[in-house]
Amino acid sequence: MSNVANVPDIILEPMVRNAIVEDLGAAGDVTTRSVLPEGTRYKAQMRARQDAVVSGMQVASLAFRLIDPDLIVETVVADGTACKTGDTLMRIEGSAASILAAERVALNFAGRLSGTATLTASYVQELAGTKTRITCTRKTTPGLKLVEKLAILHGGGHNHRFSLSDAILIKDNHIAAAGGIKQVLEAVQRNVGHMVVVEIEIDGLHQLDEVLQTGGADVIMFDNMSTEDMAEAVKRIDGRAKTEASGNVTLGRLREIASVNVDYISSGALTHSAGTVDFGLDF
């Protein structure tokens, strides 16, 4: 997997700092303070205990450096890179107390985000040779959206909206509240600037003709539609809009969905159902 550029540390710092403060509690690491002589120094290595696609190394490194700027932190395996069981991912040297204080936060981020990247990579691999790209959704963990979205990129996937302000996405509740497809698309055409992408969700072919007749949609999302109906929808759209399939997306169904030549498949499972990769820190 190719490396993906990281974001500036200053953007990630509030999130990582909050996690550290939460973990330290009111009195800090009472265990380490009780058992280690002050000034004890050590070298540690973060190692993979299973094969994975790595994500969260930037965040883990930041956790150590926020605890103690004097720690020497060397990232061995970059975000977006595949690792094997036993590989050393990061080396840390300096105050043993500082390393231990940051250990769990660093591992939590790295393990969780690598789980997302690894699951994403399996979806990307399943779609190899097709035109269809896999993308995430906004079904992210509150407070962790940015790094989970980065993990999708590290796994070779693509990002959907980061926030409600990124693009127009008209869903069934918008259509119901606005009075129908024609009304909601005409409202968008009146009110939205030319730089904003407009996507509309449909759940059947009965809605598609009205979308195409009214116009104004750059992307049309097929929500929980059958493979046969999606194939017919792609044929009717005939390149006039990008297409996206969503709902009931599983690893085993990806190639079936891609066979209808949709441009994108979006899956909330990439973030809300990814496991955690087992990484450990050894002195």
C-alpha positions as CSV (number, residue, x, y, z in Angstrom):
1,M,0.0,0.0,0.0
2,S,1.4,3.4,-0.9
3,N,2.1,6.0,1.8
4,V,-0.4,8.8,2.3
5,A,0.7,12.3,3.4
6,N,-0.2,13.0,7.1
7,V,-1.9,16.1,8.3
8,P,0.0,18.7,10.4
9,D,0.5,17.6,14.1
10,I,-1.2,20.8,15.3
11,I,-4.5,19.6,13.9
12,L,-4.3,16.3,15.7
13,E,-2.9,17.6,18.9
14,P,-6.2,18.5,20.7
15,M,-7.6,15.0,20.1
16,V,-4.4,13.2,21.3
17,R,-4.1,15.6,24.3
18,N,-7.6,14.9,25.4
19,A,-7.0,11.1,25.2
20,I,-3.8,11.5,27.3
21,V,-5.6,13.7,29.9
22,E,-8.4,11.2,30.1
23,D,-6.0,8.3,30.7
24,L,-3.7,10.0,33.2
25,G,-6.7,10.9,35.4
26,A,-6.4,13.3,38.4
27,A,-3.1,12.0,39.8
28,G,-1.2,10.7,36.8
29,D,0.6,7.3,36.6
30,V,0.7,6.3,40.2
31,T,2.0,2.8,39.4
32,T,5.2,4.0,37.6
33,R,5.8,6.7,40.2
34,S,5.7,4.1,42.9
35,V,7.9,1.4,41.4
36,L,10.5,3.2,39.3
37,P,13.4,5.4,40.6
38,E,13.2,8.9,39.2
39,G,15.4,9.3,36.2
40,T,15.1,5.7,34.9
41,R,15.7,5.6,31.2
42,Y,14.8,2.9,28.8
43,K,14.4,1.9,25.1
44,A,11.1,0.5,23.9
45,Q,9.8,-0.9,20.6
46,M,6.3,-1.0,19.3
47,R,5.8,-4.3,17.5
48,A,3.1,-5.9,15.4
49,R,1.6,-9.1,16.7
50,Q,-0.3,-9.8,13.5
51,D,-0.2,-8.9,9.9
52,A,-1.8,-5.5,9.1
53,V,-1.9,-2.3,7.1
54,V,-0.5,0.3,9.4
55,S,-2.3,3.5,10.4
56,G,-2.0,5.7,13.5
57,M,1.8,6.0,13.6
58,Q,1.7,9.7,13.4
59,V,-0.8,9.8,16.2
60,A,1.1,7.4,18.4
61,S,4.3,9.4,17.9
62,L,2.5,12.6,18.9
63,A,1.2,10.9,22.1
64,F,4.8,10.1,23.2
65,R,6.0,13.6,22.3
66,L,3.2,15.4,24.1
67,I,4.0,13.5,27.2
68,D,7.7,14.2,27.0
69,P,9.2,16.3,24.1
70,D,12.6,14.9,25.1
71,L,11.7,11.4,24.1
72,I,13.4,10.1,20.9
73,V,10.7,8.7,18.7
74,E,11.6,6.9,15.5
75,T,8.8,5.7,13.2
76,V,10.0,2.6,11.4
77,V,6.9,1.6,9.4
78,A,5.0,4.5,8.0
79,D,1.3,4.9,7.8
80,G,-0.2,3.2,4.7
81,T,2.4,0.5,4.8
82,A,1.8,-3.3,5.2
83,C,3.5,-5.0,8.1
84,K,4.1,-8.6,9.2
85,T,3.8,-10.2,12.6
86,G,6.9,-9.4,14.6
87,D,7.8,-6.2,12.6
88,T,9.1,-3.3,14.6
89,L,6.9,-0.3,13.9
90,M,8.4,2.3,16.2
91,R,11.3,2.9,18.5
92,I,11.1,5.1,21.6
93,E,14.0,6.1,23.9
94,G,14.1,8.2,27.0
95,S,12.4,8.5,30.3
96,A,10.8,5.1,31.2
97,A,8.1,6.9,33.1
98,S,7.2,9.0,30.1
99,I,7.1,6.0,27.8
100,L,4.8,4.1,30.1
101,A,2.5,7.1,30.6
102,A,1.9,7.4,26.8
103,E,2.0,3.7,26.0
104,R,-1.7,2.8,26.2
105,V,-2.9,5.9,24.4
106,A,-0.4,5.4,21.6
107,L,-1.3,1.7,21.2
108,N,-5.0,2.3,21.4
109,F,-4.8,4.8,18.5
110,A,-2.4,2.7,16.4
111,G,-4.3,-0.6,16.9
112,R,-7.8,0.9,16.2
113,L,-6.7,2.9,13.2
114,S,-4.7,0.0,11.7
115,G,-7.8,-2.2,12.1
116,T,-9.7,0.3,9.9
117,A,-6.8,0.5,7.4
118,T,-6.5,-3.3,7.2
119,L,-10.2,-3.8,6.7
120,T,-10.3,-1.1,4.0
121,A,-7.3,-2.8,2.2
122,S,-9.3,-6.0,2.0
123,Y,-12.2,-4.2,0.4
124,V,-9.8,-2.5,-2.0
125,Q,-8.2,-5.8,-2.9
126,E,-11.7,-7.4,-3.6
127,L,-12.4,-4.6,-6.0
128,A,-9.1,-4.9,-7.9
129,G,-9.6,-4.9,-11.7
130,T,-13.0,-3.1,-11.5
131,K,-13.7,0.7,-12.1
132,T,-15.4,0.9,-8.7
133,R,-13.8,2.6,-5.7
134,I,-14.6,2.0,-2.1
135,T,-15.4,4.9,0.2
136,C,-16.2,5.4,3.8
137,T,-19.2,7.3,5.3
138,R,-19.8,9.7,8.2
139,K,-20.5,6.6,10.5
140,T,-17.4,7.4,12.5
141,T,-16.5,7.5,16.2
142,P,-17.3,10.9,17.7
143,G,-14.0,12.8,18.2
144,L,-12.0,10.4,16.0
145,K,-13.5,11.2,12.5
146,L,-10.3,12.8,11.1
147,V,-8.0,10.0,12.0
148,E,-10.5,7.3,11.0
149,K,-10.9,9.0,7.6
150,L,-7.1,9.1,7.3
151,A,-7.0,5.4,8.1
152,I,-9.3,4.8,5.1
153,L,-6.8,6.5,2.9
154,H,-4.0,4.5,4.5
155,G,-5.9,1.4,3.5
156,G,-6.1,2.5,-0.1
157,G,-9.8,3.6,0.1
158,H,-11.4,7.0,-0.6
159,N,-13.2,9.5,1.6
160,H,-16.8,10.5,1.5
161,R,-17.8,13.8,3.2
162,F,-15.9,14.8,6.3
163,S,-18.7,16.9,7.5
164,L,-22.2,18.3,6.7
165,S,-20.5,21.4,5.2
166,D,-18.5,19.5,2.5
167,A,-21.3,18.8,0.0
168,I,-25.0,18.5,-0.5
169,L,-26.3,15.0,0.3
170,I,-30.1,14.8,-0.1
171,K,-31.5,11.8,1.8
172,D,-34.9,10.3,2.1
173,N,-35.8,12.5,5.1
174,H,-34.8,15.7,3.1
175,I,-37.1,14.6,0.3
176,A,-40.0,13.9,2.6
177,A,-39.6,17.2,4.4
178,A,-39.2,19.2,1.2
179,G,-42.3,17.6,-0.4
180,G,-40.6,15.5,-3.1
181,I,-37.7,14.9,-5.4
182,K,-38.6,17.7,-7.8
183,Q,-39.0,20.2,-5.0
184,V,-35.8,19.4,-3.2
185,L,-33.7,19.5,-6.4
186,E,-35.2,22.7,-7.6
187,A,-34.5,24.2,-4.2
188,V,-30.9,23.2,-4.4
189,Q,-30.5,24.7,-7.9
190,R,-31.8,28.0,-6.5
191,N,-29.8,28.1,-3.4
192,V,-26.5,26.4,-3.9
193,G,-23.4,27.8,-5.5
194,H,-21.7,26.1,-8.5
195,M,-18.7,24.9,-6.5
196,V,-20.8,22.6,-4.3
197,V,-21.3,18.9,-5.3
198,V,-24.9,17.7,-5.1
199,E,-25.7,14.0,-4.4
200,I,-29.2,12.6,-4.0
201,E,-30.2,9.2,-2.5
202,I,-32.8,7.0,-4.2
203,D,-34.2,3.7,-3.1
204,G,-35.8,2.5,-6.3
205,L,-36.1,3.0,-10.1
206,H,-39.4,4.8,-9.6
207,Q,-37.5,7.8,-8.3
208,L,-34.7,7.8,-10.9
209,D,-36.6,9.3,-13.8
210,E,-37.7,12.2,-11.8
211,V,-34.2,12.9,-10.6
212,L,-32.9,12.8,-14.2
213,Q,-35.8,14.9,-15.5
214,T,-35.4,17.6,-12.9
215,G,-31.6,17.7,-13.1
216,G,-29.1,19.2,-10.6
217,A,-27.6,16.0,-9.2
218,D,-23.9,15.4,-9.7
219,V,-24.0,12.0,-7.9
220,I,-26.9,9.5,-7.5
221,M,-26.8,7.1,-4.6
222,F,-28.5,3.7,-4.8
223,D,-29.7,2.9,-1.3
224,N,-30.3,-0.8,-0.6
225,M,-31.3,-1.4,-4.2
226,S,-31.1,-4.8,-5.8
227,T,-28.2,-5.6,-8.2
228,E,-30.7,-5.8,-11.1
229,D,-32.2,-2.4,-10.3
230,M,-28.7,-0.8,-9.9
231,A,-27.7,-2.2,-13.3
232,E,-30.8,-0.7,-14.9
233,A,-30.2,2.6,-13.1
234,V,-26.6,2.9,-14.3
235,K,-27.8,2.2,-17.9
236,R,-30.5,4.9,-17.6
237,I,-28.1,7.5,-16.1
238,D,-25.6,6.8,-19.0
239,G,-22.8,8.9,-17.6
240,R,-24.9,12.0,-16.8
241,A,-24.0,11.6,-13.1
242,K,-21.6,9.7,-10.9
243,T,-23.1,6.6,-9.2
244,E,-22.8,5.3,-5.7
245,A,-24.1,2.1,-4.2
246,S,-24.8,2.0,-0.4
247,G,-26.5,-0.3,2.1
248,N,-26.1,-4.0,2.8
249,V,-22.4,-3.8,1.6
250,T,-20.4,-6.8,2.7
251,L,-17.0,-8.0,1.6
252,G,-18.6,-11.0,-0.2
253,R,-21.0,-8.8,-2.1
254,L,-18.5,-6.2,-3.4
255,R,-17.8,-7.7,-6.8
256,E,-21.4,-8.4,-7.5
257,I,-22.2,-4.7,-6.8
258,A,-19.1,-3.6,-8.9
259,S,-20.3,-5.7,-11.8
260,V,-23.0,-3.1,-12.6
261,N,-20.2,-0.5,-13.1
262,V,-21.1,1.9,-10.3
263,D,-18.4,4.5,-9.7
264,Y,-18.4,4.2,-5.9
265,I,-19.4,1.8,-3.1
266,S,-19.8,3.4,0.3
267,S,-19.6,1.3,3.5
268,G,-20.1,2.4,7.1
269,A,-18.6,-0.9,8.2
270,L,-15.1,0.3,7.3
271,T,-15.2,2.6,10.4
272,H,-18.0,1.3,12.7
273,S,-17.2,-2.4,12.4
274,A,-13.4,-2.6,12.0
275,G,-11.5,-4.6,14.5
276,T,-8.4,-3.6,16.4
277,V,-5.0,-4.8,15.4
278,D,-2.8,-6.3,18.1
279,F,0.3,-4.1,18.7
280,G,2.5,-4.3,21.7
281,L,5.2,-2.2,23.3
282,D,8.2,-4.1,24.6
283,F,11.0,-2.7,26.8
